[in-house]
Amino acid sequence: MSNFFSSWLWLSRFRSSSFKHSFHRTLHSITTTPHKTTPTSSNLFNSHRRTKSPWTTWSIPLALALSAGSLSLQPHSDPSFSESIDSDTSSVSIGGKGSTQYVVKGSQKELPQELLEELKIICQDNISLDYDERYFHGKPQNSFHKAVNIPDVIVYPRSEEEVSKIVKLCNIHKIPIVPYGGATSIEGHTLSPNGGVCIDMALMKKVKALHVDDMDVVVDPGIGWMELNEYLEPYGLFFPLDPGPGASIGGMCATRCSGSLAVRYGTMRDNVISLKVVLANGDIVKTASRARKSAAGYDLTRLMIGSEGTLGVITEVTLRLQKIPQSSVVAMCNFPSVKDAADVAIATMMSGIQVSRVELLDEVQIKAINIANGKNFPESPTLMFEFIGTEAYAREQTQIVRKIVFEHNGSDFVFAEEPEAKKELWKVRKEALWACFAMIPNTEAMISDVCVPLSHLADIISRSKKELDASPLVCTVIAHAGDGNFHTVILFDPTKEEQRQEAERLNHFMVHAALSLEGTCTGEHGVGTGKMKYLEEELGVEALRTMKKIKSVLDPNNIMNPGKLIPPHVCF
């Protein structure tokens, strides 16, 4: 498949959703062996060959591929728990407090032939040593972060038992493991700075059990949230979290993600009932029962959610489900400034109205949406709301918020009730990032993810917007305004170092502003390698040492996604 993936590297420069859909179908037809299976709840989403969601297959510039290829040949020493500082490049370790580096260094040792042969026995044909495939897995498709190495081998387990055997072997040989889901994360979570084994969960995507009366479902980690909701729709149920298209349930657990519906339904932490996890020694741990609440022992479920693959590999997830709302209304309105829009979001939440979504987009983002989608929305700061419930209740909420909007300088309040109109409005919001790339082609994006207490939202957005508008870079603002979480998409030319540094400066500014307001450096994207440098300031070194102690007990050989989450300078 080498020639095919080389062609793919060139083709992936095209970022349109329609292109990704059609190309994915071509890839599927090439790599999938036809089979006759009657769809059931246990095998409906079971893929027999390696396939990825269409939304994960976007830009990997060829120049980066060549660069990574040369870097991967460099010799390195063995990894350790407290990674040493590279005196040749910086006095501050990458990921440590004050770090400005973004190419993650690592120490790679040769993969033992014995391990490779044993992996082939376990995985049979579901294993790859192809360079292009390994590079694809080693460079996150949605992230500007890089690493000096790529995985040595990709394995595609089909069951929990296979995952356990793979992990146990890697622990014996002290070879690093990087779990891999939908590949939509943006903070370098799936980088392989130490090489090793990448465990791609693409073949583990079954719905294992659906309990309609209990409103919960048991699934494999590789199934996507969009696929899952397609399966659940005939039962009148849905899983409410909606991060980027293509995200898998296992990855969503690992990063403790959320999305636009978190203001109503909470984050992944609130919607996972139980997990099964393979620990570093190969043991399979069940974290809780299927009961909706329990006081039995340590909350191991919450420990694993957000651990980003550093403590174990998630192999099964039991999720809390919701009834599909009887009725919904989607509304949009415009404002003279982002502060006015943020003030309305705060006032709406303070009113006690149970909105399901409150999304804020600035005038630059609206312009990008107009260009990419042929729309004609007013190019001014905009709020998007969704109200759910009975038909009468949804309409009542709409009118109450309409009054709040006009009390805060809002205008052009419009709303939609028809299913297709609502779907189209949320579609342009969900594809906001692609719209940015359509507006400024051949760029990469640095995406901020700060979150503050709701009362500080207007303040931080105003301060950030002033700094962004003064920058020579094109920057857009997208906020989950109902829970104080906002993003900026900072577009920069990856071939121009001064632009990357300016993007980094803007990101630093917003993170430190959020921390000064008792906020966090990451509301939903996770830490990975990109946000480690901020954790000591946010949490304190004592908290990080506690995390390190937990990590050392559960993973004494430091094989589980090493170099992520915990800053390398933290020792105990």
Residue pairs with C-beta under 8 A, 6 or more apart in sequence:
1 31
1 130
1 132
1 133
2 130
2 131
2 132
4 30
5 130
5 132
5 133
5 136
6 132
8 27
8 57
8 132
9 60
9 62
9 65
9 132
10 62
11 23
12 57
12 58
12 59
12 60
13 59
13 61
13 442
15 58
15 59
15 434
15 437
15 438
16 434
16 438
17 54
17 55
17 431
17 434
20 54
20 55
20 57
20 58
21 54
23 54
23 57
24 51
24 52
24 53
24 54
24 57
27 51
27 52
27 57
28 51
31 49
31 50
31 51
32 47
32 48
32 49
32 51
33 48
33 49
35 48
37 43
37 46
41 207
41 209
41 210
41 231
42 206
42 207
42 208
43 206
44 206
44 207
44 231
45 205
45 206
45 207
45 223
45 227
45 231
46 203
46 205
46 206
47 202
47 203
47 205
48 203
49 203
50 126
50 128
50 156
50 200
50 202
50 203
51 202
52 183
52 202
53 182
53 224
53 245
53 246
54 246
55 182
55 184
55 244
55 245
55 246
56 141
56 182
56 183
56 184
56 246
57 141
58 141
58 142
59 141
59 437
59 444
60 135
60 136
60 139
60 141
61 494
63 495
64 139
64 146
64 494
65 132
65 135
65 139
68 135
68 138
68 139
68 146
68 147
68 150
69 131
69 135
71 148
71 149
72 108
72 148
72 149
72 150
72 195
74 148
75 108
76 106
76 107
76 108
76 109
76 148
76 149
76 194
77 107
78 107
78 109
79 106
79 107
79 176
79 194
79 558
79 562
79 563
80 558
81 548
81 552
81 558
81 571
82 568
82 569
82 570
82 571
83 93
83 563
83 568
83 569
84 93
85 91
85 92
85 93
85 96
85 569
86 93
86 94
86 105
89 101
90 99
90 100
90 101
92 98
92 99
92 100
92 101
93 99
93 567
93 568
93 569
94 101
94 103
94 104
94 105
94 529
94 568
95 101
95 104
95 529
95 532
95 533
95 563
95 567
95 568
96 532
96 533
96 567
96 568
96 569
97 533
97 536
97 537
97 567
97 569
98 533
99 532
99 533
100 504
102 144
102 145
102 146
102 500
102 504
102 530
103 146
103 147
103 148
104 145
104 146
104 147
104 148
104 188
104 191
104 193
104 529
104 563
105 147
105 148
105 193
106 147
106 148
106 149
106 192
106 193
106 194
106 195
106 563
107 194
108 149
108 152
108 194
108 195
108 196
109 175
109 195
111 152
111 153
111 175
111 195
111 196
111 197
112 173
112 175
114 173
115 169
115 170
115 173
115 175
116 153
118 169
119 127
119 153
119 155
119 166
119 169
119 197
120 127
122 155
122 157
122 162
122 165
122 166
122 169
123 155
123 156
123 157
123 162
123 166
126 155
126 156
126 157
126 158
126 203
127 153
127 154
127 155
127 156
128 134
128 153
128 154
128 156
129 152
129 153
129 154
133 154
134 150
134 151
134 152
134 153
134 154
134 198
135 150
137 150
137 151
137 154
137 180
137 183
137 190
137 192
137 198
137 200
138 147
138 149
138 150
138 151
138 190
138 191
138 192
138 198
139 146
139 147
139 150
139 191
140 183
140 185
140 186
140 188
140 189
140 190
140 191
141 183
141 184
142 183
142 184
142 185
142 186
142 244
143 185
143 186
143 187
143 188
143 530
144 444
144 445
144 446
144 494
144 500
145 186
145 187
145 188
145 191
145 528
145 529
145 530
146 191
147 188
147 191
147 192
147 193
147 529
148 193
149 192
149 193
149 194
149 195
150 192
150 195
151 178
151 192
151 195
151 196
151 197
151 198
152 175
152 195
152 196
152 197
153 197
153 198
154 180
154 197
154 198
154 200
155 166
155 197
155 198
155 199
155 200
156 200
156 202
156 203
157 163
157 166
157 199
157 201
157 203
157 204
158 203
158 204
159 204
160 204
160 276
160 278
160 284
160 315
160 316
163 199
163 204
163 278
163 313
163 315
164 278
164 282
164 283
164 284
165 282
166 177
166 197
166 199
167 177
167 199
167 278
167 279
167 280
167 281
167 282
167 313
168 281
168 282
170 176
170 177
170 196
170 197
170 559
171 280
171 281
171 282
171 557
171 559
174 557
174 559
175 196
175 197
175 559
176 192
176 194
176 195
176 196
176 197
176 559
176 561
176 562
177 196
177 197
177 198
177 199
177 309
177 313
177 559
177 560
177 561
178 190
178 191
178 192
178 196
178 197
178 198
178 199
178 309
178 561
179 190
179 199
179 201
179 250
179 254
179 309
179 313
179 314
179 561
180 190
180 198
180 199
180 200
180 201
181 201
181 221
181 222
181 247
181 248
181 250
181 251
181 252
181 254
182 224
182 246
182 247
182 248
182 251
183 190
183 246
183 251
184 243
184 244
184 245
184 246
184 247
184 251
185 251
185 255
185 525
185 526
185 528
186 447
186 525
186 528
186 530
187 522
187 525
187 526
187 527
187 528
187 529
187 530
187 531
188 528
188 529
188 530
188 564
189 251
189 254
189 255
189 308
189 309
189 526
189 528
189 529
189 561
189 564
190 198
191 528
191 529
191 563
191 564
192 198
193 529
193 562
193 563
194 562
194 563
196 559
199 313
201 220
201 221
201 222
201 248
201 250
202 222
203 222
204 220
204 221
204 222
204 315
205 219
205 220
205 222
205 223
205 224
205 227
205 248
206 219
206 220
206 223
207 217
207 218
207 219
207 220
207 223
207 228
207 231
208 218
208 219
208 220
208 316
209 217
209 218
210 217
210 218
210 232
210 235
211 217
211 290
212 235
212 237
214 290
215 237
215 320
215 321
215 322
215 323
216 273
216 290
216 318
216 319
216 320
216 321
217 228
217 232
217 237
217 239
217 318
217 319
217 321
218 316
218 317
218 318
218 319
219 228
219 249
219 316
219 317
219 319
220 249
220 250
220 315
220 316
220 317
221 248
221 249
221 250
221 251
221 253
221 314
221 315
221 316
221 317
222 248
222 249
222 250
223 248
223 249
224 246
224 247
224 248
224 249
225 239
225 241
225 242
225 243
225 247
225 248
225 249
225 252
226 245
226 246
228 239
228 249
229 238
229 239
232 238
232 239
232 321
233 324
236 323
236 324
237 321
237 322
237 323
237 324
238 321
238 322
238 324
239 271
239 319
239 321
239 322
240 261
240 264
240 265
240 271
240 322
241 252
241 257
241 258
241 259
241 261
241 262
241 265
241 267
241 268
241 271
242 259
242 260
242 261
242 430
243 252
243 257
243 258
243 259
243 524
244 433
245 430
247 257
249 317
249 319
250 314
250 315
250 317
251 257
252 268
253 268
253 272
253 275
253 304
253 305
253 314
253 317
254 305
254 306
254 307
254 308
254 309
254 314
254 526
255 268
255 306
255 308
255 524
255 525
255 526
256 267
256 268
256 269
256 305
256 306
256 524
256 526
257 267
257 268
257 524
257 525
257 526
258 266
258 267
258 268
258 480
258 483
258 485
258 523
258 524
259 480
259 524
260 357
260 359
260 429
260 480
261 356
261 357
262 480
262 483
262 485
262 524
263 349
263 355
263 356
263 357
263 358
263 480
263 482
263 483
264 354
264 355
264 356
264 357
264 388
265 271
265 322
265 356
267 524
268 305
268 306
269 302
269 305
269 306
270 320
271 319
271 320
272 301
272 305
272 317
272 318
272 319
272 320
273 288
273 290
273 291
273 292
273 301
273 318
273 319
273 320
274 286
274 287
274 288
274 289
274 290
274 301
274 317
274 318
275 286
275 287
275 288
275 300
275 301
275 304
275 305
275 314
275 316
275 317
275 318
276 284
276 285
276 286
276 287
276 314
276 315
276 316
276 317
277 284
277 285
277 287
277 304
277 311
277 312
277 313
277 314
277 315
278 284
278 285
278 312
278 313
278 315
279 285
279 311
279 312
279 554
279 555
280 312
280 554
280 555
280 556
280 557
280 559
280 560
284 315
285 300
285 312
287 300
287 301
287 303
287 304
288 294
288 296
288 299
288 300
288 301
289 296
290 318
292 320
303 311
303 550
304 311
304 312
304 314
306 526
307 565
308 526
308 527
308 528
308 561
308 564
308 565
309 560
309 561
309 564
310 551
310 555
310 560
310 561
310 562
310 564
310 565
310 566
311 550
311 551
311 554
311 555
311 560
312 554
312 560
313 560
325 356
325 388
325 389
326 388
326 389
326 390
326 391
327 388
327 389
327 390
327 391
327 393
327 394
327 417
328 356
328 386
328 387
328 388
328 394
328 417
328 422
329 386
329 387
329 394
329 395
329 397
329 398
329 415
329 416
329 417
329 422
330 384
330 385
330 386
330 415
330 416
330 421
330 422
330 425
330 426
331 384
331 385
331 386
331 387
331 398
331 401
331 402
331 413
331 414
331 415
331 416
332 377
332 382
332 383
332 384
332 385
332 412
332 413
332 414
332 415
332 425
333 344
333 382
333 383
333 402
333 405
333 410
333 411
333 412
333 413
333 414
334 378
334 380
334 381
334 382
334 410
334 411
334 412
335 341
335 344
335 380
335 381
335 382
335 383
335 408
335 409
335 410
335 411
336 380
336 381
336 409
337 381
337 462
338 360
338 362
338 381
338 461
338 462
338 465
338 477
339 458
339 461
339 462
340 381
340 408
340 409
340 410
341 360
341 381
341 382
341 383
341 410
341 481
342 360
342 457
342 458
342 461
342 462
342 479
342 481
343 408
343 458
344 383
344 404
344 405
344 408
344 410
345 358
345 360
345 383
345 457
345 479
345 481
345 482
346 454
346 455
346 457
346 458
346 481
347 404
347 407
347 408
348 355
348 358
348 385
348 401
348 404
348 482
349 355
349 358
349 454
349 482
351 400
351 401
351 404
353 387
353 397
353 400
353 401
354 388
354 389
354 397
355 385
355 386
355 387
355 397
355 401
355 482
356 386
356 387
356 388
357 384
357 385
357 386
357 482
358 383
358 384
358 385
358 480
358 481
358 482
359 383
359 384
359 385
359 429
359 478
359 479
359 480
359 481
360 381
360 382
360 383
360 384
360 461
360 477
360 478
360 479
360 481
360 486
361 369
361 381
361 382
361 384
361 429
361 432
361 476
361 477
361 478
361 479
362 381
362 382
362 465
362 476
362 477
362 478
363 379
363 380
363 381
363 382
364 474
364 475
364 476
364 477
365 432
365 435
365 436
365 476
365 477
365 478
365 489
366 377
366 378
366 379
366 380
366 382
367 379
367 439
368 432
368 435
368 436
368 438
368 439
368 476
369 375
369 377
369 428
369 432
369 435
370 376
370 377
370 379
371 435
371 438
371 439
372 431
372 434
372 435
372 438
372 439
373 428
373 431
373 435
375 428
378 412
383 405
383 410
383 481
384 425
384 426
384 429
385 398
385 401
386 422
386 426
387 393
387 394
387 395
387 397
387 398
387 401
388 394
389 397
398 415
402 413
405 413
406 413
416 422
416 425
428 435
432 476
432 478
432 489
433 445
433 447
433 489
436 445
436 474
436 476
436 489
436 491
437 443
437 445
437 491
439 474
440 474
440 491
442 493
443 491
443 492
443 493
443 494
444 491
444 492
444 493
444 494
445 489
445 490
445 491
445 492
446 490
446 492
446 500
446 503
446 504
446 506
446 507
447 487
447 488
447 489
447 490
447 525
448 486
448 487
448 488
448 490
448 506
448 507
448 510
448 511
449 485
449 487
449 521
449 522
449 523
449 524
449 525
449 531
450 460
450 485
450 486
450 510
450 511
450 513
450 514
450 519
450 520
450 521
450 522
450 523
451 483
451 484
451 485
451 486
451 514
451 519
451 520
451 522
451 523
451 524
452 459
452 460
452 484
452 514
452 517
452 518
452 519
452 520
453 484
453 517
453 518
453 519
454 482
454 483
454 484
456 484
456 517
456 518
456 519
457 479
457 481
457 484
457 486
459 517
460 486
460 510
460 513
460 514
460 517
460 519
461 477
461 479
461 486
463 513
464 477
464 486
464 488
464 509
464 510
464 513
465 477
467 506
467 509
467 510
468 475
468 477
468 488
468 490
468 506
469 475
471 490
471 502
471 506
472 502
473 490
473 491
473 492
473 499
473 502
473 503
473 506
474 491
475 488
475 489
475 490
475 491
475 506
476 488
476 489
477 486
477 487
477 488
478 486
478 487
478 488
478 489
479 485
479 486
479 487
480 486
480 523
480 524
483 523
484 519
484 523
485 523
485 524
488 506
488 507
488 510
490 503
490 506
490 507
492 499
492 500
492 502
492 503
493 499
494 500
511 521
511 531
511 534
512 537
514 520
514 521
515 521
515 534
515 537
515 538
520 538
521 531
521 534
521 535
521 538
522 531
525 531
527 535
527 564
527 565
528 564
528 565
529 563
529 564
532 564
532 565
532 566
532 567
532 568
533 567
535 544
535 566
535 567
536 544
536 567
536 570
541 570
544 566
544 567
544 570
545 570
545 571
545 572
547 565
547 566
547 570
548 566
548 570
548 571
548 572
549 572
551 558
551 560
551 566
552 558
552 572
554 560
